[in-house]
Amino acid sequence: MKKVTIYTDGACSGNPGPGGWGAILMYGENKKELSGAEPSTTNNRMELISVITALEALKEPCNVMLYSDSQYVVNAINLGWLESWQKKGWKRKGGEVKNPDLWVRLVPLLEKHKVTFEWVKGHADNEYNNRCDELAVEARLAIVE
């Protein structure tokens, strides 16, 4: 399996409000940047869409190291929340799971690829996380102008 590194980020102005997402995929010397936006969304949706879109861009099963500043996404995977939500029919202790449409999209991608999630501090000194934030903000601004 190819080893790919992915950084992702989402941004939202208001919650809900116009939002954007950015992702950087790296394989060897190759680097690809992706971004997009939605006119009315939430920060968590943008975080999830950045992860989903990045994984969907991979043309074959890969061993992925994925970095995100979203504790919502990283904890859902690393702490077993996603698995629990699935087993409980997309319910959690406090009621319905938010964004089930996106989690359902993510599940087969996690089955296709071997993905390790790692949380990184946002708006800090990580150049790739900062670039993903720039991509997300640029995409968001492009739809509100």
C-alpha angles and dihedrals in degrees: 000000000000115000111232129181118209131187120191139182141171131204133192133183102214119355100271101024141096110329142185138192136203136193137182120203118195129189117167107309092342122101128180127187122205131183143164144163145214126208096226120023144110133261092247092052090052091049091052094044091052090056094043095047093047092051091044089056091064109099097204138019109291141183100243132195104197122192121196135165089212112105087186091064099034095046092046088061104031097042094045097246093131093053091048093048091052093050091049094050095258093309129126135187093276096046132267121018111246118239097013090162090063096042088053088053091049098050098072090046090056088051093049097047132040099237127185114192122209127181118228126189110258124232091016132109100301106116095202095048089048091050091050088052090051091051091049094048093045091051092048093048091049091063097046097049 
